[in-house]
Amino acid sequence: NDAAGLDPRPQPGSPALSNVLPQPAGLQAVNYRGAFGPNDSWADGWTALSSQGFLAAAPSAPPELTIVRVGSDIQVTFPTSTGVNYQLQSRTSLGSGAWADDGSAVAGTGSPLTLTRPLAGSGAQFFRVVTD
Protein backbone atom coordinates (compact mmCIF):
# COMPACT_ATOMS: atom_id res chain seq x y z
CA ASN A 1 0.00 0.00 0.00
CA ASP A 2 1.55 3.31 -0.99
CA ALA A 3 -1.24 5.53 0.33
CA ALA A 4 0.95 6.96 3.10
CA GLY A 5 4.10 6.74 1.00
CA LEU A 6 6.75 6.35 3.70
CA ASP A 7 9.81 5.23 1.78
CA PRO A 8 12.95 4.85 3.93
CA ARG A 9 15.15 3.85 0.96
CA PRO A 10 17.68 6.44 -0.23
CA GLN A 11 16.66 8.05 -3.51
CA PRO A 12 19.04 8.98 -6.37
CA GLY A 13 21.32 11.82 -5.27
CA SER A 14 20.82 11.07 -1.57
CA PRO A 15 23.87 11.70 0.66
CA ALA A 16 23.25 8.18 2.04
CA LEU A 17 24.64 6.88 -1.27
CA SER A 18 28.01 8.67 -1.03
CA ASN A 19 31.04 8.73 1.26
CA VAL A 20 30.33 5.20 2.43
CA LEU A 21 32.95 3.98 4.87
CA PRO A 22 34.35 0.45 4.74
CA GLN A 23 32.49 -1.94 7.04
CA PRO A 24 34.36 -3.62 9.87
CA ALA A 25 35.24 -7.29 9.58
CA GLY A 26 32.23 -9.56 9.92
CA LEU A 27 29.71 -7.11 8.44
CA GLN A 28 28.40 -7.22 4.88
CA ALA A 29 29.89 -4.55 2.62
CA VAL A 30 27.27 -2.23 1.10
CA ASN A 31 27.34 0.91 -1.06
CA TYR A 32 24.99 3.00 1.09
CA ARG A 33 24.70 4.37 4.63
CA GLY A 34 21.95 3.28 6.99
CA ALA A 35 19.58 0.34 7.30
CA PHE A 36 18.00 0.58 3.84
CA GLY A 37 19.60 0.27 0.42
CA PRO A 38 18.00 1.70 -2.73
CA ASN A 39 16.20 -1.60 -3.50
CA ASP A 40 15.64 -2.92 0.03
CA SER A 41 12.12 -3.73 1.14
CA TRP A 42 13.04 -5.88 4.13
CA ALA A 43 10.57 -4.06 6.43
CA ASP A 44 7.64 -4.86 4.13
CA GLY A 45 5.27 -7.66 5.10
CA TRP A 46 6.08 -8.06 8.78
CA THR A 47 6.47 -4.68 10.53
CA ALA A 48 3.70 -2.55 12.04
CA LEU A 49 4.46 0.17 9.46
CA SER A 50 3.83 -2.36 6.72
CA SER A 51 0.71 -3.98 8.18
CA GLN A 52 -0.87 -0.55 8.82
CA GLY A 53 -0.20 0.60 5.24
CA PHE A 54 2.45 3.24 5.92
CA LEU A 55 5.23 1.86 3.69
CA ALA A 56 5.37 2.75 0.01
CA ALA A 57 5.36 -0.23 -2.31
CA ALA A 58 8.83 -1.35 -3.36
CA PRO A 59 9.42 -1.04 -7.08
CA SER A 60 9.95 -4.19 -9.04
CA ALA A 61 13.41 -4.73 -10.46
CA PRO A 62 13.79 -3.79 -14.08
CA PRO A 63 14.17 -6.68 -16.49
CA GLU A 64 17.71 -7.63 -17.51
CA LEU A 65 18.22 -7.10 -21.23
CA THR A 66 20.36 -9.21 -23.53
CA ILE A 67 21.21 -7.41 -26.77
CA VAL A 68 22.81 -9.30 -29.65
CA ARG A 69 23.68 -8.11 -33.15
CA VAL A 70 22.43 -10.45 -35.88
CA GLY A 71 23.51 -9.18 -39.30
CA SER A 72 21.99 -5.73 -39.78
CA ASP A 73 19.53 -6.24 -36.90
CA ILE A 74 19.73 -6.37 -33.16
CA GLN A 75 17.79 -8.75 -30.96
CA VAL A 76 16.70 -7.57 -27.52
CA THR A 77 15.71 -10.39 -25.16
CA PHE A 78 14.26 -9.96 -21.66
CA PRO A 79 12.19 -11.96 -19.15
CA THR A 80 8.47 -11.20 -18.90
CA SER A 81 5.66 -11.69 -16.41
CA THR A 82 2.10 -12.56 -17.33
CA GLY A 83 -0.22 -9.55 -17.08
CA VAL A 84 2.53 -6.96 -17.57
CA ASN A 85 2.98 -4.91 -20.76
CA TYR A 86 6.49 -4.16 -22.00
CA GLN A 87 7.60 -1.25 -24.20
CA LEU A 88 11.03 -1.22 -25.83
CA GLN A 89 12.49 2.29 -26.03
CA SER A 90 15.65 3.62 -27.62
CA ARG A 91 17.76 6.75 -28.02
CA THR A 92 21.15 7.63 -29.46
CA SER A 93 22.67 9.34 -26.40
CA LEU A 94 22.86 7.70 -23.02
CA GLY A 95 23.17 10.98 -21.13
CA SER A 96 20.52 13.13 -22.78
CA GLY A 97 17.57 13.19 -25.14
CA ALA A 98 14.13 11.70 -24.93
CA TRP A 99 13.50 7.96 -24.99
CA ALA A 100 11.35 7.03 -27.99
CA ASP A 101 9.02 4.03 -28.18
CA ASP A 102 10.53 1.45 -30.49
CA GLY A 103 7.58 -0.51 -31.88
CA SER A 104 4.40 -1.27 -29.98
CA ALA A 105 4.01 -2.45 -26.40
CA VAL A 106 3.83 -6.23 -26.00
CA ALA A 107 2.12 -8.32 -23.34
CA GLY A 108 4.26 -10.53 -21.12
CA THR A 109 3.70 -14.27 -21.18
CA GLY A 110 5.88 -15.40 -18.29
CA SER A 111 8.57 -16.48 -20.78
CA PRO A 112 11.52 -14.55 -22.23
CA LEU A 113 10.62 -12.33 -25.17
CA THR A 114 12.92 -11.45 -28.10
CA LEU A 115 12.31 -8.33 -30.18
CA THR A 116 14.22 -7.82 -33.44
CA ARG A 117 14.94 -4.28 -34.64
CA PRO A 118 17.06 -2.93 -37.52
CA LEU A 119 20.24 -1.12 -36.57
CA ALA A 120 19.82 2.64 -36.84
CA GLY A 121 22.85 3.97 -38.71
CA SER A 122 26.44 3.67 -37.54
CA GLY A 123 26.23 5.61 -34.27
CA ALA A 124 25.51 4.44 -30.76
CA GLN A 125 22.08 3.14 -29.90
CA PHE A 126 20.80 2.57 -26.36
CA PHE A 127 17.79 0.53 -25.30
CA ARG A 128 15.59 0.10 -22.26
CA VAL A 129 12.33 -1.68 -21.51
CA VAL A 130 9.61 0.03 -19.48
CA THR A 131 6.54 -1.61 -17.99
CA ASP A 132 3.07 -0.40 -17.15
C-alpha positions in Angstrom: 0.0 0.0 0.0 1.6 3.3 -1.0 -1.2 5.5 0.3 0.9 7.0 3.1 4.1 6.7 1.0 6.8 6.4 3.7 9.8 5.2 1.8 13.0 4.9 3.9 15.1 3.9 1.0 17.7 6.4 -0.2 16.7 8.1 -3.5 19.0 9.0 -6.4 21.3 11.8 -5.3 20.8 11.1 -1.6 23.9 11.7 0.7 23.3 8.2 2.0 24.6 6.9 -1.3 28.0 8.7 -1.0 31.0 8.7 1.3 30.3 5.2 2.4 32.9 4.0 4.9 34.3 0.4 4.7 32.5 -1.9 7.0 34.4 -3.6 9.9 35.2 -7.3 9.6 32.2 -9.6 9.9 29.7 -7.1 8.4 28.4 -7.2 4.9 29.9 -4.5 2.6 27.3 -2.2 1.1 27.3 0.9 -1.1 25.0 3.0 1.1 24.7 4.4 4.6 21.9 3.3 7.0 19.6 0.3 7.3 18.0 0.6 3.8 19.6 0.3 0.4 18.0 1.7 -2.7 16.2 -1.6 -3.5 15.6 -2.9 0.0 12.1 -3.7 1.1 13.0 -5.9 4.1 10.6 -4.1 6.4 7.6 -4.9 4.1 5.3 -7.7 5.1 6.1 -8.1 8.8 6.5 -4.7 10.5 3.7 -2.6 12.0 4.5 0.2 9.5 3.8 -2.4 6.7 0.7 -4.0 8.2 -0.9 -0.6 8.8 -0.2 0.6 5.2 2.5 3.2 5.9 5.2 1.9 3.7 5.4 2.8 0.0 5.4 -0.2 -2.3 8.8 -1.3 -3.4 9.4 -1.0 -7.1 9.9 -4.2 -9.0 13.4 -4.7 -10.5 13.8 -3.8 -14.1 14.2 -6.7 -16.5 17.7 -7.6 -17.5 18.2 -7.1 -21.2 20.4 -9.2 -23.5 21.2 -7.4 -26.8 22.8 -9.3 -29.6 23.7 -8.1 -33.1 22.4 -10.4 -35.9 23.5 -9.2 -39.3 22.0 -5.7 -39.8 19.5 -6.2 -36.9 19.7 -6.4 -33.2 17.8 -8.7 -31.0 16.7 -7.6 -27.5 15.7 -10.4 -25.2 14.3 -10.0 -21.7 12.2 -12.0 -19.1 8.5 -11.2 -18.9 5.7 -11.7 -16.4 2.1 -12.6 -17.3 -0.2 -9.6 -17.1 2.5 -7.0 -17.6 3.0 -4.9 -20.8 6.5 -4.2 -22.0 7.6 -1.3 -24.2 11.0 -1.2 -25.8 12.5 2.3 -26.0 15.7 3.6 -27.6 17.8 6.8 -28.0 21.2 7.6 -29.5 22.7 9.3 -26.4 22.9 7.7 -23.0 23.2 11.0 -21.1 20.5 13.1 -22.8 17.6 13.2 -25.1 14.1 11.7 -24.9 13.5 8.0 -25.0 11.3 7.0 -28.0 9.0 4.0 -28.2 10.5 1.4 -30.5 7.6 -0.5 -31.9 4.4 -1.3 -30.0 4.0 -2.4 -26.4 3.8 -6.2 -26.0 2.1 -8.3 -23.3 4.3 -10.5 -21.1 3.7 -14.3 -21.2 5.9 -15.4 -18.3 8.6 -16.5 -20.8 11.5 -14.5 -22.2 10.6 -12.3 -25.2 12.9 -11.4 -28.1 12.3 -8.3 -30.2 14.2 -7.8 -33.4 14.9 -4.3 -34.6 17.1 -2.9 -37.5 20.2 -1.1 -36.6 19.8 2.6 -36.8 22.9 4.0 -38.7 26.4 3.7 -37.5 26.2 5.6 -34.3 25.5 4.4 -30.8 22.1 3.1 -29.9 20.8 2.6 -26.4 17.8 0.5 -25.3 15.6 0.1 -22.3 12.3 -1.7 -21.5 9.6 0.0 -19.5 6.5 -1.6 -18.0 3.1 -0.4 -17.1 
